[in-house]
Amino acid sequence: MLLPIRTSIWPQRTPYANYALIIANVMFFLLTYYPHKSAITGSGEVLRDGAVQFMLTPFRPHLWQFISYAFLHSSIMHIFGNMYFLYLFGNNVNGKLGNINYLCLYFGGAVFAGIGHVFLHINPVLGASGAVAAVTGAYLVLFPQTLITIVYWFIFIGTMELSALYFIAFKLIVWDNIVEPRFSPDAIAYDAHLAGYTFGIAAILIMLATGLISSSQFDLWAMIKRWNQRRRYRDVVSDGYDPFDAQPVRRQIKVKEVKKTAAQQQLDEKIKQLREEIISRAFQHNLSAAASAYLELVGLDSGQLLPRQHLLDIANQLTSESRHAESAQAYEKFLTHYGNYEYVEQVELMVGVLYSRYLDKPELAIKHLQTAAKRLSDPGQVKMCSEELAKLQK
């Protein structure tokens, strides 16, 4: 048994819309839930007679049922489970999207999940599970690298941490809704869940790809772009291209060959080995080893420059290892050579925070933070930047 209990991040702003949805779901549950036997059929019922019409009935669905069904629940555990996951994942998604966009995502997930159920089943359905699945899918896209603390109990009881990407994708989506139903079929709308996940993942990916919401180097869309860059790099290298040795030659120029000393040749060979190791480690996602090799490389030759994404990944890794001076130098080199990066303002913000909080260089911090403030659009990042500038300019 695996139960997620918390995530490693907090909402960027107060998630009022998510709180309102939880309250509304609980209120509707209290108004509609009433276990009893039907006076007509004698079978067990869980809803008050007047509330049955709000379930989604595939054989004759009304448009409003695609929303109303999501506010009905069949038991206390049903409402508790849905609201628990909505609170756990919805707060951060609400904080990222804002209240209006978040409500659109939630209700869109409910509608899409209802459509998925109507096309594949004939039995009525109720519950917010499809909408909650859409929110959880959105969390997977927006925060795939965050850690989820999980309580497990089999023979032993304990806790562990898994990345959101693996826990949501493999446990919540694949295992709970594809694999497990084959062994224990139940009256659960698994297809509605899958439709909700599909909607949440696809909707957020489209918004990130089109710029409707701001991206970061940590979301799933950025991970996909980095994977594509590595794929293209491997394809180019496999064709014999060496990005470190190849130089554009415009004309043949005869130059006098300068013989290198044994020490110079040894240094060049060491630099080449380190560059190859950095690229290899980065492809293997071993950024800690890549960062160590990078520091050794710039120790030999401070002018060495890596490809854009590798340099940014290593700078981020050095920051996560609290090697603040080294990470600031890597970010500075990135800004010098890759100033046209599409999210350069986020790099400026990171450097400003490093200089302000850890390196005691207020002048440099103000310079980078002011540059970042001109382009930042994410509310959480704008707030962080403003607060840092306010502290420095007192």
Secondary structure, DSSP 8 states (H G I E B T S, - for coil): -EEEEEES---SS--HHHHHHHHHHHHHHHHHEEEEE-TTT--EEEE-GGGGGGSB-TTS--TTHHHHGGG--SSHHHHHHHHHHHHHHHHHHHHHH-HHHHHHHHHHHHHHHHHHHHHH--S-B--SHHHHHHHHHHHHHH-TTSEEEEEEESSSEEEEEEEHHHIIIIIIIIIIIIIHHHHS--S--HHHHHHHHHHHHHHHHHHHHHTSS---TTSHHHHHHHHHHHHHHHHHHHTT--TTT-----S----------HHHHHHHHHHHHHHHHHHHHHHTT-HHHHHHHHHHHHHH-TT----HHHHHHHHHHHHHTT-HHHHHHHHHHHHHH-TT-TTHHHHHHHHHHHHHHTS--HHHHHHHHHHHHTT---HHHHHHHHHHHHHHT-
